[in-house]
Amino acid sequence: MRPARFALHRPTSLREALALKAEFGDAATFHAGGTELLVALKARVLHYDHVIDIKQVDELRDIRILDDGTLSIGSLATHHVIANDPLVQQLIPGYAHLSEHVANIRVRVAGTLGGVLCFAEPHADAPTMLCALDARIVLASATGQRTVSSRQFHVGEFATAREDDELLVSIDVPPQLPSDKSAYRSFGHTERPAVGVAAVWSPQGPQRLRLWVGAIVAVPGPLSGAQEAAESLPPDAPFEEVWQALEPVITADAEKIDAHDDLHGGADYKRHLITVLAQRALQECMK
Ligand SMILES: Cc1cc2nc3c(=O)[nH]c(=O)nc-3n(C[C@H](O)[C@H](O)[C@H](O)COP(=O)(O)OP(=O)(O)OC[C@H]3O[C@@H](n4cnc5c(N)ncnc54)[C@H](O)[C@@H]3O)c2cc1C
């Protein structure tokens, strides 16, 4: 099916994009790579009189280091660009690895990080890892700019803390300590993940372990018991010792998750995957 008719706008600056959104309000939407939006428009699940294609807003494309060492990823960066970016590969190689395994090459070259976050389909990889990395989401509207923690950004299926008039500008990952190691592992039998687990192992940091799970429920969440248990482990503990201590706690954390049977798998199977994927992610961090 073809989408219903709409007026297409192609701003070349952020200011222009925000002014268009302010002018047309909820009759308008932003279009980045279109991998989700176009499907929804064609299926007539969504309809807008105005589509604001932001692909020519070059200032949303940059991946750069800010003065305080934050890695700022422009919302228009595609999964493919992120996977191959030297700064991402150097500073958060686990995130480059994640991006390299999103969907298929067609989705990776067109789909953007801003798009996957704003669409908020729960079966996605990036949100879980960004929560573990404690990233910040920068949003702008015609009236100003604000920052939301990645941990508060997703509020439900297809629902985020972004106001309708706000455009996602960048995803800012705070500096990690040189000894921090992060990794993400996911599994699914469709093109999207059924379960994904992100780990940040931080032997010198104020929090030894950040362990987050996503895709299994609407919004990523921490495996809090495991995070707490990790605090009492020696910073130089080998993987075998860490896993012996954490495996039962991770399994207990997983059992508390309110998963459902769906086309991605049975609830018990998906809970079981959490322990399997957490082991792989932790092992990768500690090798
Ligand atoms: C077949 C398939 C398989 C997939 N598999 C995976 C997977 O394995 N793992 C995974 O993580 N993801 C997966 N995805 C999701 C994929 O990551 C997203 O489709 C893609 O990143 C969306 O980006 P986009 O630029 O195409 O968004 P668009 O389709 O352009 O936009 C999506 C939504 O976000 C809004 N939007 C986009 N950019 C902004 C912005 N900067 N500010 C405000 N609103 C904005 C749009 O208005 C729209 O509502 C898959 C998608 C498909 C189609």
The ligand as an SDF file (V2000), in Angstrom:
LIG
                    3D

 53 58  0  0  0  0  0  0  0  0999 V2000
   13.6840   -5.4640    9.5850 C   0  0  0  0  0  0  0  0  0  0  0  0
   14.2060   -4.6890   10.7590 C   0  0  0  0  0  0  0  0  0  0  0  0
   15.0200   -5.3200   11.6810 C   0  0  0  0  0  0  0  0  0  0  0  0
   15.5000   -4.5930   12.7860 C   0  0  0  0  0  0  0  0  0  0  0  0
   16.3140   -5.2300   13.6820 N   0  0  0  0  0  0  0  0  0  0  0  0
   16.8420   -4.5210   14.6920 C   0  0  0  0  0  0  0  0  0  0  0  0
   17.7750   -5.1130   15.5910 C   0  0  0  0  0  0  0  0  0  0  0  0
   18.1500   -6.2820   15.4670 O   0  0  0  0  0  0  0  0  0  0  0  0
   18.2480   -4.3640   16.6080 N   0  0  0  0  0  0  0  0  0  0  0  0
   17.8770   -3.0470   16.7600 C   0  0  0  0  0  0  0  0  0  0  0  0
   18.3590   -2.3970   17.6940 O   0  0  0  0  0  0  0  0  0  0  0  0
   17.0190   -2.4600   15.9290 N   0  0  0  0  0  0  0  0  0  0  0  0
   16.5010   -3.1700   14.9000 C   0  0  0  0  0  0  0  0  0  0  0  0
   15.6370   -2.5660   14.0480 N   0  0  0  0  0  0  0  0  0  0  0  0
   15.2600   -1.1890   14.3050 C   0  0  0  0  0  0  0  0  0  0  0  0
   16.2140   -0.2060   13.6250 C   0  0  0  0  0  0  0  0  0  0  0  0
   17.3040   -0.0230   14.4930 O   0  0  0  0  0  0  0  0  0  0  0  0
   15.4340    1.0570   13.3700 C   0  0  0  0  0  0  0  0  0  0  0  0
   14.5000    0.7400   12.3390 O   0  0  0  0  0  0  0  0  0  0  0  0
   16.2180    2.2540   12.9120 C   0  0  0  0  0  0  0  0  0  0  0  0
   17.3480    2.5590   13.6680 O   0  0  0  0  0  0  0  0  0  0  0  0
   15.2760    3.4600   12.9620 C   0  0  0  0  0  0  0  0  0  0  0  0
   15.9760    4.5900   12.5210 O   0  0  0  0  0  0  0  0  0  0  0  0
   15.4260    5.4650   11.3210 P   0  0  0  0  0  0  0  0  0  0  0  0
   16.4030    6.5660   11.1520 O   0  0  0  0  0  0  0  0  0  0  0  0
   15.1470    4.6450   10.1050 O   0  0  0  0  0  0  0  0  0  0  0  0
   14.0630    5.9810   11.9460 O   0  0  0  0  0  0  0  0  0  0  0  0
   12.7720    6.5290   11.1850 P   0  0  0  0  0  0  0  0  0  0  0  0
   12.0070    5.3950   10.6170 O   0  0  0  0  0  0  0  0  0  0  0  0
   13.1410    7.6440   10.2730 O   0  0  0  0  0  0  0  0  0  0  0  0
   11.9950    7.1450   12.4260 O   0  0  0  0  0  0  0  0  0  0  0  0
   11.4650    6.3040   13.4310 C   0  0  0  0  0  0  0  0  0  0  0  0
   10.6630    7.1790   14.4180 C   0  0  0  0  0  0  0  0  0  0  0  0
   11.5340    8.0250   15.1490 O   0  0  0  0  0  0  0  0  0  0  0  0
   11.2440    9.4110   14.9130 C   0  0  0  0  0  0  0  0  0  0  0  0
   12.5350   10.0720   14.7880 N   0  0  0  0  0  0  0  0  0  0  0  0
   13.5920    9.6670   14.0330 C   0  0  0  0  0  0  0  0  0  0  0  0
   14.6700   10.4460   14.2870 N   0  0  0  0  0  0  0  0  0  0  0  0
   14.2790   11.3590   15.1950 C   0  0  0  0  0  0  0  0  0  0  0  0
   14.9380   12.4330   15.8630 C   0  0  0  0  0  0  0  0  0  0  0  0
   16.2290   12.7200   15.6650 N   0  0  0  0  0  0  0  0  0  0  0  0
   14.2340   13.1800   16.7450 N   0  0  0  0  0  0  0  0  0  0  0  0
   12.9170   12.9060   16.9840 C   0  0  0  0  0  0  0  0  0  0  0  0
   12.2500   11.9000   16.3900 N   0  0  0  0  0  0  0  0  0  0  0  0
   12.9130   11.1290   15.5120 C   0  0  0  0  0  0  0  0  0  0  0  0
   10.4040    9.4600   13.6500 C   0  0  0  0  0  0  0  0  0  0  0  0
    9.5080   10.5620   13.6590 O   0  0  0  0  0  0  0  0  0  0  0  0
    9.6630    8.1170   13.7280 C   0  0  0  0  0  0  0  0  0  0  0  0
    8.5430    8.2310   14.5780 O   0  0  0  0  0  0  0  0  0  0  0  0
   15.1480   -3.2410   12.9430 C   0  0  0  0  0  0  0  0  0  0  0  0
   14.3350   -2.6100   11.9940 C   0  0  0  0  0  0  0  0  0  0  0  0
   13.8570   -3.3130   10.9140 C   0  0  0  0  0  0  0  0  0  0  0  0
   12.9930   -2.6100    9.9000 C   0  0  0  0  0  0  0  0  0  0  0  0
  1  2  1  0
  2  3  1  0
  2 52  2  0
  3  4  2  0
  4  5  1  0
  4 50  1  0
  5  6  2  0
  6  7  1  0
  6 13  1  0
  7  8  2  0
  7  9  1  0
  9 10  1  0
 10 11  2  0
 10 12  1  0
 12 13  2  0
 13 14  1  0
 14 15  1  0
 14 50  1  0
 15 16  1  0
 16 17  1  0
 16 18  1  0
 18 19  1  0
 18 20  1  0
 20 21  1  0
 20 22  1  0
 22 23  1  0
 23 24  1  0
 24 25  2  0
 24 26  1  0
 24 27  1  0
 27 28  1  0
 28 29  2  0
 28 30  1  0
 28 31  1  0
 31 32  1  0
 32 33  1  0
 33 34  1  0
 33 48  1  0
 34 35  1  0
 35 36  1  0
 35 46  1  0
 36 37  1  0
 36 45  1  0
 37 38  2  0
 38 39  1  0
 39 40  1  0
 39 45  2  0
 40 41  1  0
 40 42  2  0
 42 43  1  0
 43 44  2  0
 44 45  1  0
 46 47  1  0
 46 48  1  0
 48 49  1  0
 50 51  2  0
 51 52  1  0
 52 53  1  0
M  END
$$$$
